[in-house]
Amino acid sequence: MRAAVYTAAGGPEVIQLREVTTPEAGLDQIRVRVRAAGLNRADILQRRGRYPAPPGWPADIPGLEYAGEVEAVGHGVTRWHPGDRVMGLVGGGAHAEAVVVTQHEALPIPDNLSFSEAAAIPEAFLTAYDALITRGRLQGGERVLVHAVGSGVGTAAVQLAHQLGAIVWGTSRTASKLERARAYGLEHAIDTSVVRFPEAIGQPIDIVLDMLGGPAFSDNLEVLAPRGRLILLGSLAGTRATFDIMPILRKRLEVIGTVMRSRGLDERIPLVHAFTEQVLPWFNQGVLHPVIGATYPMTDLAEAHIAMERDETFGKVVLEW
């Protein structure tokens, strides 16, 4: 099979399309013929040598999410059959023509979605669901602040929060991204190239969903309401912060860190099952929508990396075979 391979740590020039051995489905596993795959910031960090794949996943083939059809099943598989359309998360290796996963961590693709649309769901929506609902315990009527609202996770979080009856604020340095996010449920848009977000909010926030990291930490604590929850998902703006711990103590705040890639099956499988039952029907009903900012053939993966690094896209970047 063909796969995108990182030949070394470096820039987009280290990406090559190569012939590699096709994996075989073992006990309780399925092999998926990948038709489309999402591109994520983690793939870029891995290419730079800053985010190695977890143990058990390919060290040089990137890709954290896939959509395709089952082409082979291993012994003990009862849930899927060849030809079934599936999507899901992996620790790596999705930027290949085939990937092997356990039968319990794959999700069915809604009938009304294409492979490319499905490839834009797993990382963004599972991450947003886990952050807002599982860890953040979001309730209707609460106020939610979503940073980097034009990102894949950002556009997913806005939709989920809006669907659950929350009041949604969002930040971006690009006015056009804020305007586009309004179509998905964003009510209060904050252009951080013009104003600091604490000055623009004006009301205490119950949940902050943060992908920026260290530089925003103190401001996040400032805007949170008593018993508010800060969910840390990433560090786009940096990993270090200097802050006063008193707001955490005084307001009884929760600071919750989470990452999806390093989780084992004991965490991934329950998350997939809960998401399948609670959220996936909303895609069939047309309530939730995968947001695709750009698509590229897998042969142009380097160009897709460049576009993401330039922050040119809104929503997800999807790669197609």
Secondary structure as GFF3:
##gff-version 3
##sequence-region A 1 321
A	DSSP	beta_strand	2	6	.	.	.	ID=ss1
A	DSSP	three_ten_helix	12	14	.	.	.	ID=ss2
A	DSSP	beta_strand	15	19	.	.	.	ID=ss3
A	DSSP	beta_strand	29	39	.	.	.	ID=ss4
A	DSSP	alpha_helix	41	47	.	.	.	ID=ss5
A	DSSP	beta_strand	65	73	.	.	.	ID=ss6
A	DSSP	beta_strand	85	89	.	.	.	ID=ss7
A	DSSP	beta_strand	98	102	.	.	.	ID=ss8
A	DSSP	three_ten_helix	103	105	.	.	.	ID=ss9
A	DSSP	beta_strand	106	108	.	.	.	ID=ss10
A	DSSP	alpha_helix	115	119	.	.	.	ID=ss11
A	DSSP	alpha_helix	122	129	.	.	.	ID=ss12
A	DSSP	pi_helix	130	135	.	.	.	ID=ss13
A	DSSP	beta_strand	143	146	.	.	.	ID=ss14
A	DSSP	alpha_helix	152	163	.	.	.	ID=ss15
A	DSSP	beta_strand	167	172	.	.	.	ID=ss16
A	DSSP	alpha_helix	175	181	.	.	.	ID=ss17
A	DSSP	three_ten_helix	182	184	.	.	.	ID=ss18
A	DSSP	beta_strand	188	191	.	.	.	ID=ss19
A	DSSP	alpha_helix	197	201	.	.	.	ID=ss20
A	DSSP	beta_strand	205	210	.	.	.	ID=ss21
A	DSSP	three_ten_helix	214	216	.	.	.	ID=ss22
A	DSSP	alpha_helix	217	223	.	.	.	ID=ss23
A	DSSP	beta_strand	224	232	.	.	.	ID=ss24
A	DSSP	alpha_helix	246	250	.	.	.	ID=ss25
A	DSSP	beta_strand	254	257	.	.	.	ID=ss26
A	DSSP	alpha_helix	265	278	.	.	.	ID=ss27
A	DSSP	alpha_helix	280	284	.	.	.	ID=ss28
A	DSSP	beta_strand	292	297	.	.	.	ID=ss29
A	DSSP	three_ten_helix	298	300	.	.	.	ID=ss30
A	DSSP	alpha_helix	301	309	.	.	.	ID=ss31
A	DSSP	beta_strand	316	320	.	.	.	ID=ss32
###
